[in-house]
Amino acid sequence: MTAAVLTTLPQKITCSTVEIKVNFIKPVSAESKLIRCEARIIHIGRKLANVEGRIKGGNDELYAHGVSTCLIFKVG
């Protein structure tokens, strides 16, 4: 989820996770085969960003979902 926020920020601006909440729906195993992670930005402000994410299997079954808050700050 933090990576999704990072892709929207200009150079010399970064972010760090300050809060994360994840709900695990079912376990990932060798039989799960292909899984994918999706993230969608809910809101980006001057100092904080909110984002949600999902981990899904090949037939769109949900393995986990969560929300995160990221602190946005300048580096260097």
DRENGUVO-708609 format. One record per residue: residue number from 1; chain; x, y, z of N, C-alpha, C in turn. Coordinates in steps of 0.05 Angstrom, whole numbers. Example, Ala and Ser with C-alpha at 12.3 -4.5 7.8 and 13.67 -1.06 7.14 Angstrom:
site pos = 1	unit = A	n_east = 264	n_north = -114	n_up = 156	ca_east = 246	ca_north = -90	ca_up = 156	c_east = 264	c_north = -66	c_up = 156
site pos = 2	unit = A	n_east = 257	n_north = -45	n_up = 142	ca_east = 273	ca_north = -21	ca_up = 143	c_east = 258	c_north = 1	c_up = 157
This chain:
site pos = 1	unit = A	n_east = 16	n_north = -24	n_up = 0	ca_east = 0	ca_north = 0	ca_up = 0	c_east = 17	c_north = 25	c_up = 0
site pos = 2	unit = A	n_east = 39	n_north = 25	n_up = 16	ca_east = 57	ca_north = 48	ca_up = 16	c_east = 69	c_north = 52	c_up = -12
site pos = 3	unit = A	n_east = 75	n_north = 31	n_up = -26	ca_east = 86	ca_north = 33	ca_up = -53	c_east = 67	c_north = 48	c_up = -71
site pos = 4	unit = A	n_east = 41	n_north = 44	n_up = -68	ca_east = 22	ca_north = 58	ca_up = -85	c_east = 23	c_north = 88	c_up = -80
site pos = 5	unit = A	n_east = 27	n_north = 96	n_up = -55	ca_east = 29	ca_north = 125	ca_up = -48	c_east = 55	c_north = 136	c_up = -60
site pos = 6	unit = A	n_east = 77	n_north = 121	n_up = -57	ca_east = 103	ca_north = 130	ca_up = -67	c_east = 103	c_north = 136	c_up = -97
site pos = 7	unit = A	n_east = 87	n_north = 121	n_up = -112	ca_east = 86	ca_north = 125	ca_up = -141	c_east = 73	c_north = 152	c_up = -148
site pos = 8	unit = A	n_east = 59	n_north = 165	n_up = -130	ca_east = 46	ca_north = 190	ca_up = -136	c_east = 62	c_north = 214	c_up = -127
site pos = 9	unit = A	n_east = 83	n_north = 210	n_up = -112	ca_east = 98	ca_north = 233	ca_up = -100	c_east = 120	c_north = 242	c_up = -117
site pos = 10	unit = A	n_east = 126	n_north = 269	n_up = -117	ca_east = 148	ca_north = 279	ca_up = -133	c_east = 175	c_north = 272	c_up = -120
site pos = 11	unit = A	n_east = 197	n_north = 277	n_up = -135	ca_east = 224	ca_north = 271	ca_up = -125	c_east = 228	c_north = 287	c_up = -99
site pos = 12	unit = A	n_east = 244	n_north = 275	n_up = -81	ca_east = 252	ca_north = 286	ca_up = -55	c_east = 229	c_north = 288	c_up = -36
site pos = 13	unit = A	n_east = 206	n_north = 275	n_up = -42	ca_east = 184	ca_north = 272	ca_up = -24	c_east = 179	c_north = 242	c_up = -21
site pos = 14	unit = A	n_east = 177	n_north = 233	n_up = 4	ca_east = 173	ca_north = 204	ca_up = 8	c_east = 151	c_north = 201	c_up = 29
site pos = 15	unit = A	n_east = 146	n_north = 176	n_up = 37	ca_east = 126	ca_north = 170	ca_up = 57	c_east = 135	c_north = 146	c_up = 73
site pos = 16	unit = A	n_east = 122	n_north = 144	n_up = 97	ca_east = 127	ca_north = 121	ca_up = 114	c_east = 100	c_north = 113	c_up = 127
site pos = 17	unit = A	n_east = 96	n_north = 87	n_up = 131	ca_east = 72	ca_north = 77	ca_up = 143	c_east = 71	c_north = 85	c_up = 172
site pos = 18	unit = A	n_east = 49	n_north = 97	n_up = 181	ca_east = 45	ca_north = 104	ca_up = 209	c_east = 23	c_north = 87	c_up = 222
site pos = 19	unit = A	n_east = 6	n_north = 75	n_up = 205	ca_east = -15	ca_north = 58	ca_up = 215	c_east = -23	c_north = 38	c_up = 194
site pos = 20	unit = A	n_east = -28	n_north = 13	n_up = 202	ca_east = -37	ca_north = -7	ca_up = 182	c_east = -56	c_north = -26	c_up = 196
site pos = 21	unit = A	n_east = -77	n_north = -33	n_up = 182	ca_east = -97	ca_north = -52	ca_up = 192	c_east = -102	c_north = -72	c_up = 170
site pos = 22	unit = A	n_east = -98	n_north = -98	n_up = 176	ca_east = -101	ca_north = -119	ca_up = 156	c_east = -120	c_north = -140	c_up = 167
site pos = 23	unit = A	n_east = -139	n_north = -149	n_up = 150	ca_east = -156	ca_north = -171	ca_up = 157	c_east = -149	c_north = -195	c_up = 139
site pos = 24	unit = A	n_east = -141	n_north = -217	n_up = 151	ca_east = -134	ca_north = -241	ca_up = 136	c_east = -158	c_north = -258	c_up = 133
site pos = 25	unit = A	n_east = -166	n_north = -264	n_up = 108	ca_east = -190	ca_north = -279	ca_up = 102	c_east = -185	c_north = -309	c_up = 101
site pos = 26	unit = A	n_east = -165	n_north = -316	n_up = 86	ca_east = -157	ca_north = -345	ca_up = 83	c_east = -127	c_north = -347	c_up = 78
site pos = 27	unit = A	n_east = -115	n_north = -370	n_up = 85	ca_east = -86	ca_north = -372	ca_up = 82	c_east = -78	c_north = -376	c_up = 53
site pos = 28	unit = A	n_east = -54	n_north = -366	n_up = 47	ca_east = -41	ca_north = -370	ca_up = 22	c_east = -24	c_north = -395	c_up = 24
site pos = 29	unit = A	n_east = -27	n_north = -414	n_up = 5	ca_east = -11	ca_north = -438	ca_up = 6	c_east = 1	c_north = -444	c_up = -21
site pos = 30	unit = A	n_east = 15	n_north = -466	n_up = -24	ca_east = 27	ca_north = -474	ca_up = -50	c_east = 5	c_north = -478	c_up = -71
site pos = 31	unit = A	n_east = -19	n_north = -487	n_up = -62	ca_east = -41	ca_north = -492	ca_up = -80	c_east = -54	c_north = -465	c_up = -90
site pos = 32	unit = A	n_east = -48	n_north = -443	n_up = -77	ca_east = -59	ca_north = -417	ca_up = -84	c_east = -49	c_north = -408	c_up = -111
site pos = 33	unit = A	n_east = -25	n_north = -418	n_up = -119	ca_east = -13	ca_north = -411	ca_up = -145	c_east = -9	c_north = -381	c_up = -148
site pos = 34	unit = A	n_east = -22	n_north = -369	n_up = -168	ca_east = -18	ca_north = -340	ca_up = -173	c_east = -35	c_north = -323	c_up = -155
site pos = 35	unit = A	n_east = -22	n_north = -304	n_up = -142	ca_east = -37	ca_north = -284	ca_up = -126	c_east = -28	c_north = -256	c_up = -135
site pos = 36	unit = A	n_east = -44	n_north = -236	n_up = -130	ca_east = -37	ca_north = -209	ca_up = -138	c_east = -45	c_north = -190	c_up = -116
site pos = 37	unit = A	n_east = -30	n_north = -169	n_up = -113	ca_east = -35	ca_north = -148	ca_up = -94	c_east = -45	c_north = -123	c_up = -109
site pos = 38	unit = A	n_east = -66	n_north = -111	n_up = -99	ca_east = -77	ca_north = -87	ca_up = -111	c_east = -78	c_north = -66	c_up = -89
site pos = 39	unit = A	n_east = -74	n_north = -41	n_up = -97	ca_east = -76	ca_north = -19	ca_up = -78	c_east = -90	c_north = 4	c_up = -92
site pos = 40	unit = A	n_east = -107	n_north = 18	n_up = -76	ca_east = -121	ca_north = 41	ca_up = -87	c_east = -119	c_north = 64	c_up = -66
site pos = 41	unit = A	n_east = -111	n_north = 87	n_up = -76	ca_east = -108	ca_north = 110	ca_up = -58	c_east = -136	c_north = 121	c_up = -53
site pos = 42	unit = A	n_east = -141	n_north = 125	n_up = -27	ca_east = -166	ca_north = 137	ca_up = -18	c_east = -164	c_north = 167	c_up = -18
site pos = 43	unit = A	n_east = -142	n_north = 178	n_up = -6	ca_east = -138	ca_north = 207	ca_up = -5	c_east = -109	c_north = 213	c_up = 0
site pos = 44	unit = A	n_east = -99	n_north = 233	n_up = -13	ca_east = -72	ca_north = 243	ca_up = -8	c_east = -74	c_north = 273	c_up = -1
site pos = 45	unit = A	n_east = -64	n_north = 279	n_up = 23	ca_east = -64	ca_north = 307	ca_up = 32	c_east = -35	c_north = 317	c_up = 32
site pos = 46	unit = A	n_east = -31	n_north = 340	n_up = 46	ca_east = -3	ca_north = 351	ca_up = 48	c_east = 15	c_north = 334	c_up = 66
site pos = 47	unit = A	n_east = 4	n_north = 323	n_up = 87	ca_east = 20	ca_north = 308	ca_up = 107	c_east = 13	c_north = 278	c_up = 109
site pos = 48	unit = A	n_east = -12	n_north = 271	n_up = 103	ca_east = -21	ca_north = 244	ca_up = 106	c_east = -34	c_north = 233	c_up = 81
site pos = 49	unit = A	n_east = -31	n_north = 207	n_up = 77	ca_east = -45	ca_north = 193	ca_up = 55	c_east = -59	c_north = 169	c_up = 66
site pos = 50	unit = A	n_east = -83	n_north = 163	n_up = 55	ca_east = -98	ca_north = 139	ca_up = 63	c_east = -100	c_north = 121	c_up = 38
site pos = 51	unit = A	n_east = -95	n_north = 95	n_up = 42	ca_east = -95	ca_north = 77	ca_up = 20	c_east = -107	c_north = 50	c_up = 29
site pos = 52	unit = A	n_east = -120	n_north = 36	n_up = 10	ca_east = -130	ca_north = 9	ca_up = 16	c_east = -118	c_north = -11	c_up = -2
site pos = 53	unit = A	n_east = -116	n_north = -36	n_up = 7	ca_east = -104	ca_north = -57	ca_up = -9	c_east = -118	c_north = -83	c_up = -7
site pos = 54	unit = A	n_east = -115	n_north = -100	n_up = -27	ca_east = -126	ca_north = -127	ca_up = -27	c_east = -106	c_north = -147	c_up = -38
site pos = 55	unit = A	n_east = -107	n_north = -171	n_up = -28	ca_east = -92	ca_north = -193	ca_up = -39	c_east = -112	c_north = -213	c_up = -50
site pos = 56	unit = A	n_east = -110	n_north = -219	n_up = -76	ca_east = -130	ca_north = -236	ca_up = -89	c_east = -117	c_north = -259	c_up = -103
site pos = 57	unit = A	n_east = -132	n_north = -281	n_up = -106	ca_east = -122	ca_north = -304	ca_up = -121	c_east = -130	c_north = -302	c_up = -150
site pos = 58	unit = A	n_east = -122	n_north = -323	n_up = -166	ca_east = -127	ca_north = -323	ca_up = -194	c_east = -156	c_north = -322	c_up = -202
site pos = 59	unit = A	n_east = -174	n_north = -333	n_up = -187	ca_east = -202	ca_north = -332	ca_up = -193	c_east = -216	c_north = -311	c_up = -177
site pos = 60	unit = A	n_east = -202	n_north = -289	n_up = -170	ca_east = -212	ca_north = -266	ca_up = -156	c_east = -220	c_north = -271	c_up = -127
site pos = 61	unit = A	n_east = -211	n_north = -294	n_up = -115	ca_east = -218	ca_north = -298	ca_up = -87	c_east = -201	c_north = -281	c_up = -69
site pos = 62	unit = A	n_east = -212	n_north = -271	n_up = -48	ca_east = -199	ca_north = -252	ca_up = -30	c_east = -184	c_north = -267	c_up = -8
site pos = 63	unit = A	n_east = -158	n_north = -261	n_up = -5	ca_east = -142	ca_north = -273	ca_up = 16	c_east = -138	c_north = -254	c_up = 39
site pos = 64	unit = A	n_east = -136	n_north = -228	n_up = 33	ca_east = -132	ca_north = -208	ca_up = 55	c_east = -140	c_north = -180	c_up = 44
site pos = 65	unit = A	n_east = -147	n_north = -162	n_up = 62	ca_east = -152	ca_north = -135	ca_up = 54	c_east = -145	c_north = -117	c_up = 78
site pos = 66	unit = A	n_east = -138	n_north = -92	n_up = 72	ca_east = -129	ca_north = -74	ca_up = 93	c_east = -130	c_north = -45	c_up = 85
site pos = 67	unit = A	n_east = -124	n_north = -28	n_up = 105	ca_east = -122	ca_north = 1	ca_up = 101	c_east = -96	c_north = 10	c_up = 115
site pos = 68	unit = A	n_east = -86	n_north = 32	n_up = 105	ca_east = -61	ca_north = 43	ca_up = 116	c_east = -61	c_north = 73	c_up = 115
site pos = 69	unit = A	n_east = -47	n_north = 85	n_up = 134	ca_east = -43	ca_north = 114	ca_up = 135	c_east = -13	c_north = 118	c_up = 132
site pos = 70	unit = A	n_east = -5	n_north = 136	n_up = 114	ca_east = 24	ca_north = 142	ca_up = 109	c_east = 29	c_north = 171	c_up = 115
site pos = 71	unit = A	n_east = 52	n_north = 177	n_up = 128	ca_east = 61	ca_north = 204	ca_up = 133	c_east = 78	c_north = 212	c_up = 109
site pos = 72	unit = A	n_east = 73	n_north = 235	n_up = 98	ca_east = 87	ca_north = 246	ca_up = 75	c_east = 107	c_north = 267	c_up = 84
site pos = 73	unit = A	n_east = 132	n_north = 265	n_up = 75	ca_east = 152	ca_north = 284	ca_up = 84	c_east = 174	c_north = 287	c_up = 64
site pos = 74	unit = A	n_east = 189	n_north = 309	n_up = 66	ca_east = 211	ca_north = 316	ca_up = 48	c_east = 236	c_north = 302	c_up = 58
site pos = 75	unit = A	n_east = 253	n_north = 293	n_up = 39	ca_east = 279	ca_north = 280	ca_up = 45	c_east = 302	c_north = 298	c_up = 34
site pos = 76	unit = A	n_east = 325	n_north = 296	n_up = 48	ca_east = 348	ca_north = 310	ca_up = 38	c_east = 351	c_north = 338	c_up = 45
